[in-house]
């Protein structure tokens, strides 16, 4: 393809979609990238301050006010790259920032020194200065060295996708356990990056810094970075103990549910796919519903019943996202166990999203990381009322057995409940027993935990015909007389 068919995109003069298609056909796998393509820092249309040297780690709080986004496009199509940066834009806005510019640099792989290359870093500096931005957000996880060197060039604060997601989690955490989990993840992220957050972190305590001891009082001492690391390690140890204690209480509740043999359903999916809305529609839980990323961090467990009367629990869980920081997966492991211990997963995907298939893949990757990859899954395509019919048909064709619903309007909910009823573990025993009147509690348990088919009252007691769990079956054998048992 001749070089004149390449395009450079700017915010003021974007090319037509045909030009995008020309670029999208050139992937790193197809051969070497053209020189102009490789060197172009492409602005993404539709992504639209004081310069301050903040060096002390304790003062480097995220101040996401006016930001420039930058990503490195290494594979896939131009549309894939734009979708990734649009998601970063939503993340940045969720954190409370105003997005001024979005830039994409095409490379075989991120530059090991400055992420986008030294020349492009200088161009990025000019864009930052012209727009009045105070922060650059990179669509990837930067190494400490990349973070430090890119900051030195652009002269404003630089953060990566991981730090942004951690900040959003910190804003949305409400429970004591959620706050502890987020803080632990932030400290684990910060620890290897202390050296990259300002040269004065290596100063040693001595002289006036040691309280005015003066001559004879200066020694090698403890450098400030060593002091920070020691304090962070101490805090991380305390947080891990707290989370361990809180996860014990959560495990106790799960154990009680398992002992009662109540089937568990977990709602999992990409962030902002409509999981909480679906929980409210299925159970009337009244959980907070917000059109924002990561609105739900603390799991909510509610009870529900199938049409045939079987009791089951359904849990709303934290949403996932592409490249979810591994620190968060580890910190939230006790919470994600709600998914790993489930008997059935409702995998909710936003049917109106431009790329729902990548969302499905990202969620399944996280489910595999928490040992939930082998649990039976029902794909629930939500927001059907806002989805494109052609894209929706393609997704249904690929995801065989998917259920199409709208949590907002209630469309498809009855069909989803029927599928849940079919896929839930079946009750093991069908019984027909004469239960004495003084053991009415057994009939009550059959109504609560099982599926009662009929109850007939006689002079000697009540004849219970029901499907029950093994634990109740044992109790009935002990205290009731069999009329007929079909196992």
C-alpha positions as CSV (number, residue, x, y, z in Angstrom):
1,X,0.0,0.0,0.0
2,X,1.6,3.4,-1.0
3,X,2.5,5.8,1.8
4,X,0.0,8.5,0.6
5,X,-2.9,6.3,1.7
6,X,-1.7,6.6,5.3
7,X,-3.5,9.1,7.4
8,X,-2.7,11.2,10.4
9,X,-5.6,12.1,12.6
10,X,-6.1,15.3,14.5
11,X,-9.0,16.6,16.5
12,X,-9.7,19.4,14.1
13,X,-9.5,17.4,10.9
14,X,-10.5,13.8,11.3
15,X,-10.5,11.6,8.1
16,X,-13.5,9.6,7.0
17,X,-14.1,6.0,8.1
18,X,-12.7,4.6,4.9
19,X,-9.3,5.9,6.0
20,X,-9.7,4.2,9.3
21,X,-10.4,1.0,7.5
22,X,-7.1,1.4,5.5
23,X,-5.2,1.6,8.8
24,X,-7.2,-1.1,10.5
25,X,-6.1,-3.6,7.9
26,X,-2.4,-3.2,8.8
27,X,-1.6,-5.2,11.8
28,X,1.9,-6.0,13.3
29,X,1.4,-9.6,12.3
30,X,1.1,-8.7,8.6
31,X,4.7,-7.4,8.5
32,X,6.7,-4.4,9.4
33,X,4.9,-1.2,10.1
34,X,5.4,1.6,7.7
35,X,7.7,4.3,9.0
36,X,5.1,7.0,8.9
37,X,2.5,4.8,10.7
38,X,5.0,3.8,13.3
39,X,5.9,7.4,14.0
40,X,2.5,9.0,14.0
41,X,0.9,10.0,17.3
42,X,-2.7,9.8,16.2
43,X,-5.3,11.9,17.9
44,X,-8.7,10.3,18.6
45,X,-11.7,12.4,17.7
46,X,-14.3,13.1,20.4
47,X,-11.9,12.9,23.4
48,X,-11.5,16.1,24.4
49,X,-3.5,22.8,34.7
50,X,-1.3,24.3,36.5
51,X,2.1,22.7,36.1
52,X,3.2,21.6,39.5
53,X,6.2,19.5,40.6
54,X,4.7,17.1,43.2
55,X,7.5,14.9,44.5
56,X,6.6,13.8,48.0
57,X,4.9,10.4,47.9
58,X,2.6,11.3,50.8
59,X,1.3,14.3,48.8
60,X,0.9,12.5,45.4
61,X,-2.9,12.1,45.6
62,X,-4.6,11.7,42.3
63,X,-6.0,15.1,41.2
64,X,-7.7,14.1,38.0
65,X,-9.1,17.4,36.8
66,X,-7.9,18.1,33.2
67,X,-6.3,15.1,31.5
68,X,-4.8,13.9,28.3
69,X,-5.2,10.2,27.4
70,X,-2.5,8.3,25.5
71,X,-2.4,4.7,24.4
72,X,-0.1,2.4,22.4
73,X,-1.8,0.4,19.6
74,X,0.1,-2.8,19.2
75,X,-2.4,-5.2,17.5
76,X,-5.9,-5.4,16.3
77,X,-7.8,-2.8,14.3
78,X,-8.1,0.9,14.6
79,X,-11.6,0.5,16.0
80,X,-10.2,-1.8,18.7
81,X,-7.7,0.8,19.7
82,X,-10.3,3.6,19.7
83,X,-12.7,1.4,21.8
84,X,-9.9,0.9,24.4
85,X,-9.2,4.6,24.6
86,X,-13.0,5.4,24.9
87,X,-13.1,3.0,27.8
88,X,-10.2,4.8,29.4
89,X,-12.1,8.1,28.9
90,X,-15.1,6.6,30.8
91,X,-12.8,5.5,33.6
92,X,-11.2,9.0,33.8
93,X,-14.6,10.7,33.9
94,X,-15.8,8.2,36.6
95,X,-12.8,9.3,38.6
96,X,-13.9,13.0,38.3
97,X,-11.7,14.3,35.5
98,X,-12.3,16.3,32.3
99,X,-10.8,14.7,29.3
100,X,-9.2,17.2,26.9
101,X,-7.4,15.0,24.3
102,X,-7.0,11.4,23.3
103,X,-3.8,10.2,21.5
104,X,-2.8,6.8,20.1
105,X,0.7,5.9,19.1
106,X,1.1,2.8,16.9
107,X,4.1,0.6,17.8
108,X,5.1,-3.0,17.7
109,X,5.4,-2.8,21.5
110,X,5.5,0.0,24.1
111,X,8.8,1.8,24.4
112,X,10.7,0.4,27.5
113,X,11.9,3.9,28.4
114,X,9.0,6.3,27.9
115,X,6.1,4.0,26.8
116,X,5.5,6.0,23.6
117,X,9.0,6.8,22.6
118,X,11.2,9.8,23.3
119,X,10.2,11.8,20.2
120,X,6.5,11.2,20.8
121,X,6.9,12.1,24.5
122,X,8.1,15.5,23.4
123,X,5.1,15.9,21.1
124,X,2.9,14.8,24.0
125,X,4.5,17.5,26.2
126,X,3.5,20.1,23.6
127,X,-0.1,18.8,23.5
128,X,-0.2,19.0,27.3
129,X,1.1,22.5,27.4
130,X,-1.3,23.7,24.6
131,X,-4.4,22.1,26.3
132,X,-3.5,23.2,29.8
133,X,-3.8,19.6,31.1
134,X,-2.4,18.8,34.6
135,X,-2.3,15.0,34.2
136,X,-1.5,12.4,31.5
137,X,-3.2,8.9,31.8
138,X,-1.6,6.0,29.9
139,X,-3.8,3.1,28.7
140,X,-1.6,0.4,30.2
141,X,0.5,-0.4,33.2
142,X,3.7,1.6,33.3
143,X,6.9,0.3,34.9
144,X,8.4,2.6,37.6
145,X,11.1,3.6,35.1
146,X,8.6,4.5,32.4
147,X,6.6,6.5,34.9
148,X,9.6,8.5,36.0
149,X,11.0,9.2,32.6
150,X,7.7,10.2,31.0
151,X,7.0,12.6,33.8
152,X,10.4,14.2,33.4
153,X,9.6,14.9,29.7
154,X,6.0,16.0,29.9
155,X,6.5,18.0,33.2
156,X,3.1,17.0,34.6
157,X,1.8,14.1,36.7
158,X,1.6,10.8,34.8
159,X,-0.5,7.9,35.9
160,X,-1.4,4.6,34.3
161,X,-4.6,2.6,33.9
162,X,-3.9,0.6,37.0
163,X,-3.6,3.7,39.3
164,X,-6.8,5.1,37.7
165,X,-8.8,2.0,38.4
166,X,-7.4,1.8,42.0
167,X,-8.5,5.4,42.5
168,X,-12.0,4.7,41.3
169,X,-12.2,1.8,43.7
170,X,-11.0,3.9,46.5
171,X,-13.8,6.5,45.8
172,X,-16.5,3.9,45.6
173,X,-15.6,1.6,48.6
174,X,-18.2,2.0,51.3
175,X,-17.8,-1.0,53.7
176,X,-14.9,-1.5,56.1
177,X,-13.8,-4.6,54.2
178,X,-14.0,-2.8,50.8
179,X,-11.9,0.1,52.0
180,X,-9.3,-2.2,53.5
181,X,-9.1,-4.2,50.3
182,X,-8.6,-1.1,48.1
183,X,-6.0,0.3,50.4
184,X,-4.1,-2.9,50.4
185,X,-4.2,-3.0,46.6
186,X,-3.0,0.6,46.4
187,X,-0.1,0.0,48.7
188,X,1.0,-3.1,46.8
189,X,0.9,-1.0,43.6
190,X,2.8,1.9,45.2
191,X,5.6,-0.1,46.9
192,X,7.8,-0.8,43.8
193,X,7.2,2.7,42.5
194,X,8.4,4.7,45.5
195,X,11.8,5.4,43.9
196,X,10.0,6.9,40.8
197,X,8.0,9.4,42.7
198,X,10.7,12.0,43.4
199,X,14.5,12.1,43.9
200,X,14.3,13.5,47.4
201,X,13.0,10.2,48.7
202,X,16.6,9.0,48.9
203,X,17.7,11.7,51.4
204,X,19.1,10.4,54.7
205,X,18.0,11.4,58.2
206,X,20.8,13.3,59.9
207,X,21.8,16.8,61.0
208,X,18.9,19.2,61.3
209,X,16.7,16.6,59.7
210,X,17.4,14.4,62.8
211,X,16.0,17.0,65.2
212,X,18.9,19.5,65.2
213,X,21.5,17.1,66.6
214,X,24.2,18.8,64.5
215,X,27.8,17.8,64.4
216,X,28.3,14.3,65.6
217,X,24.7,13.4,65.2
218,X,24.8,12.7,61.5
219,X,25.0,9.1,60.6
220,X,24.0,6.8,57.7
221,X,20.5,6.7,59.2
222,X,17.4,5.5,57.4
223,X,16.8,7.0,54.0
224,X,13.3,8.4,53.5
225,X,12.5,5.8,50.9
226,X,13.5,3.0,53.4
227,X,11.3,4.7,56.0
228,X,8.4,4.8,53.6
229,X,8.8,1.2,52.6
230,X,9.0,0.0,56.2
231,X,5.8,2.0,57.0
232,X,4.0,0.6,54.0
233,X,5.0,-3.0,54.8
234,X,3.8,-2.5,58.3
235,X,0.5,-1.1,57.1
236,X,0.1,-3.9,54.5
237,X,0.6,-6.5,57.2
238,X,-2.1,-4.9,59.4
239,X,-4.6,-4.7,56.4
240,X,-4.0,-8.4,55.5
241,X,-4.8,-9.4,59.1
242,X,-8.0,-7.3,59.1
243,X,-9.1,-8.7,55.7
244,X,-8.4,-12.2,57.0
245,X,-10.6,-11.6,60.0
246,X,-13.4,-10.2,57.9
247,X,-13.2,-13.0,55.3
248,X,-13.6,-15.5,58.1
249,X,-17.0,-14.0,58.9
250,X,-18.0,-14.1,55.2
251,X,-16.9,-17.7,55.0
252,X,-19.0,-18.5,58.0
253,X,-22.1,-17.2,56.3
254,X,-21.3,-19.2,53.1
255,X,-20.8,-22.3,55.3
256,X,-24.2,-21.9,56.8
257,X,-25.8,-21.6,53.4
258,X,-23.9,-24.7,52.2
259,X,-25.0,-26.6,55.3
260,X,-28.6,-25.8,54.5
261,X,-27.8,-26.8,50.9
262,X,-29.3,-23.7,49.4
263,X,-28.1,-23.4,45.7
264,X,-26.1,-20.2,45.1
265,X,-26.2,-18.0,41.9
266,X,-23.6,-15.3,41.3
267,X,-24.1,-12.4,38.9
268,X,-20.8,-11.6,37.2
269,X,-19.9,-9.4,34.3
270,X,-18.2,-6.3,32.9
271,X,-18.5,-3.1,34.9
272,X,-21.7,-1.1,34.0
273,X,-23.3,-4.1,32.3
274,X,-26.4,-3.8,34.4
275,X,-25.7,-6.4,37.1
276,X,-27.2,-4.5,40.0
277,X,-30.3,-3.6,37.9
278,X,-30.7,-7.3,37.1
279,X,-30.5,-8.2,40.8
280,X,-33.1,-5.7,41.6
281,X,-35.4,-7.0,38.8
282,X,-35.0,-10.6,40.0
283,X,-35.3,-10.1,43.7
284,X,-36.4,-6.5,44.5
285,X,-33.2,-6.0,46.4
286,X,-33.2,-2.2,46.1
287,X,-29.4,-2.1,45.4
288,X,-27.9,1.1,44.3
289,X,-28.1,1.4,40.5
290,X,-25.9,4.0,38.8
291,X,-24.8,4.6,35.2
292,X,-21.1,4.6,36.2
293,X,-18.2,2.3,36.2
294,X,-17.6,0.3,39.4
295,X,-20.7,1.6,41.2
296,X,-20.8,-1.8,43.1
297,X,-17.8,-3.0,45.1
298,X,-19.4,-4.7,48.0
299,X,-21.3,-7.9,47.2
300,X,-25.0,-8.1,48.0
301,X,-26.6,-11.5,48.6
302,X,-30.4,-11.9,48.4
303,X,-32.8,-14.8,48.4
304,X,-35.2,-15.8,45.6
305,X,-37.4,-18.6,44.5
306,X,-37.9,-20.4,41.3
307,X,-41.4,-20.8,39.8
308,X,-41.6,-24.3,41.4
309,X,-40.8,-22.9,44.8
310,X,-37.2,-23.8,45.2
311,X,-35.1,-21.4,47.3
312,X,-31.8,-20.1,46.1
313,X,-29.4,-17.2,46.8
314,X,-28.3,-14.7,44.2
315,X,-25.2,-12.5,44.7
316,X,-24.3,-9.2,43.0
317,X,-20.5,-8.9,42.7
318,X,-17.9,-6.3,41.7
319,X,-17.7,-5.6,38.0
320,X,-14.6,-6.6,35.9
321,X,-12.7,-4.6,33.3
322,X,-10.0,-5.3,30.7
323,X,-6.6,-5.6,32.3
324,X,-8.0,-5.6,35.8
325,X,-5.0,-4.9,38.1
326,X,-3.8,-8.1,39.7
327,X,-3.4,-6.3,43.0
328,X,-7.2,-5.8,43.0
329,X,-7.8,-9.5,42.2
330,X,-5.7,-10.5,45.1
331,X,-7.1,-7.9,47.5
332,X,-10.7,-8.7,46.6
333,X,-10.1,-12.5,46.5
334,X,-12.3,-13.0,49.6
335,X,-15.1,-11.1,47.9
336,X,-14.7,-12.8,44.6
337,X,-15.1,-16.2,46.4
338,X,-18.8,-15.5,46.2
339,X,-18.4,-16.2,42.5
340,X,-16.0,-19.2,43.0
341,X,-18.4,-20.9,45.4
342,X,-21.5,-20.4,43.3
343,X,-23.4,-23.3,41.7
344,X,-24.4,-21.1,38.7
345,X,-23.0,-17.9,37.2
346,X,-25.2,-15.3,35.4
347,X,-22.6,-13.7,33.1
348,X,-24.1,-10.3,32.2
349,X,-22.9,-8.5,29.1
350,X,-24.0,-5.1,27.8
351,X,-25.6,-5.8,24.4
352,X,-25.4,-2.2,23.4
353,X,-21.6,-2.0,23.8
354,X,-19.6,-1.6,20.6
355,X,-17.5,-4.7,21.5
356,X,-19.4,-7.1,23.8
357,X,-17.3,-10.1,22.8
358,X,-14.1,-8.5,24.2
359,X,-16.0,-7.9,27.5
360,X,-17.1,-11.5,27.6
361,X,-13.4,-12.6,27.1
362,X,-12.1,-10.2,29.8
363,X,-14.6,-11.4,32.4
364,X,-13.9,-15.1,31.6
365,X,-10.2,-14.4,32.1
366,X,-10.8,-13.0,35.6
367,X,-13.2,-15.9,36.4
368,X,-10.4,-18.3,35.5
369,X,-8.0,-16.4,37.7
370,X,-10.3,-16.9,40.8
371,X,-10.9,-20.6,40.0
372,X,-14.4,-20.1,38.8
373,X,-13.9,-21.0,35.1
374,X,-15.5,-24.5,35.5
375,X,-18.8,-23.3,37.0
376,X,-21.9,-23.6,34.8
377,X,-22.6,-20.2,33.1
378,X,-25.6,-18.5,31.6
379,X,-24.8,-15.6,29.3
380,X,-27.3,-12.8,29.9
381,X,-27.3,-10.2,27.2
382,X,-28.7,-7.1,28.9
383,X,-29.8,-3.7,27.6
384,X,-31.6,-5.2,24.6
385,X,-33.8,-2.2,24.4
386,X,-30.7,-0.1,23.5
387,X,-28.8,-2.6,21.4
388,X,-28.3,-2.6,17.6
389,X,-30.4,-5.5,16.2
390,X,-27.7,-6.6,13.7
391,X,-24.9,-6.6,16.4
392,X,-27.3,-8.3,18.8
393,X,-28.1,-11.1,16.3
394,X,-24.4,-11.7,15.7
395,X,-23.8,-12.0,19.5
396,X,-26.7,-14.4,20.0
397,X,-25.4,-16.6,17.2
398,X,-22.0,-16.8,18.8
399,X,-23.2,-17.3,22.4
400,X,-25.5,-20.3,22.0
401,X,-28.0,-20.5,24.8
402,X,-27.7,-16.9,25.8
403,X,-30.8,-15.2,27.3
404,X,-31.7,-11.7,26.0
405,X,-33.2,-9.3,28.6
406,X,-33.7,-5.7,29.6
407,X,-33.3,-5.1,33.3
408,X,-34.8,-1.6,32.8
409,X,-38.0,-2.7,31.1
410,X,-38.3,-6.3,32.4
411,X,-38.2,-7.9,29.0
412,X,-36.9,-11.5,29.0
413,X,-36.9,-11.8,32.8
414,X,-39.4,-14.6,32.9
415,X,-37.4,-16.5,30.4
416,X,-34.2,-16.0,32.4
417,X,-35.9,-17.3,35.6
418,X,-37.0,-20.4,33.6
419,X,-33.4,-21.0,32.5
420,X,-32.2,-20.5,36.1
421,X,-34.8,-23.0,37.3
422,X,-33.6,-25.6,34.7
423,X,-29.9,-25.1,35.4
424,X,-29.9,-25.0,39.2
425,X,-28.9,-28.3,41.0
426,X,-31.9,-30.5,41.3
427,X,-33.3,-31.6,44.7
428,X,-32.1,-35.1,45.3
429,X,-35.0,-36.9,47.0
430,X,-38.7,-37.0,46.3
431,X,-40.6,-38.2,49.4
432,X,-44.1,-39.1,50.5
433,X,-44.2,-39.3,54.3
434,X,-46.6,-39.1,57.1
435,X,-45.4,-36.3,59.4
436,X,-46.7,-36.1,63.0
437,X,-48.5,-33.0,63.8
438,X,-46.0,-32.2,66.6
439,X,-43.2,-32.0,63.8
440,X,-44.8,-29.2,61.8
441,X,-41.3,-27.7,61.6
442,X,-40.3,-30.4,59.1
443,X,-43.2,-29.4,56.8
444,X,-42.2,-25.7,57.2
445,X,-38.6,-26.6,56.2
446,X,-39.9,-28.4,53.2
447,X,-41.8,-25.3,52.1
448,X,-38.7,-23.1,52.8
449,X,-35.9,-25.3,51.5
450,X,-37.6,-27.7,49.1
451,X,-40.4,-28.1,46.6
452,X,-43.7,-29.1,48.2
453,X,-45.9,-30.9,45.7
454,X,-48.9,-31.6,48.1
455,X,-49.9,-31.8,51.7
456,X,-52.8,-33.9,52.9
457,X,-54.0,-33.8,56.4
458,X,-55.2,-37.0,58.1
459,X,-56.1,-38.1,61.6
460,X,-52.6,-39.4,62.3
461,X,-50.7,-36.5,60.7
462,X,-49.9,-34.8,57.5
463,X,-48.9,-36.7,54.4
464,X,-46.1,-34.6,52.8
465,X,-45.3,-35.1,49.1
466,X,-42.2,-33.1,48.2
467,X,-38.8,-32.9,46.7
468,X,-36.2,-32.2,49.4
469,X,-32.5,-31.8,50.0
470,X,-30.5,-34.7,51.6
471,X,-30.3,-33.0,55.0
472,X,-34.1,-32.7,55.3
473,X,-34.5,-36.2,53.9
474,X,-32.5,-37.6,56.8
475,X,-34.6,-35.7,59.3
476,X,-37.8,-36.9,57.7
477,X,-36.6,-40.5,57.8
478,X,-35.9,-40.1,61.5
479,X,-39.2,-38.5,62.6
480,X,-41.8,-39.4,59.9
481,X,-43.3,-42.6,58.5
482,X,-42.7,-43.4,54.8
483,X,-45.9,-43.7,52.7
484,X,-44.0,-43.9,49.5
485,X,-40.4,-42.9,48.7
486,X,-39.1,-42.4,45.1
487,X,-35.4,-41.6,45.1
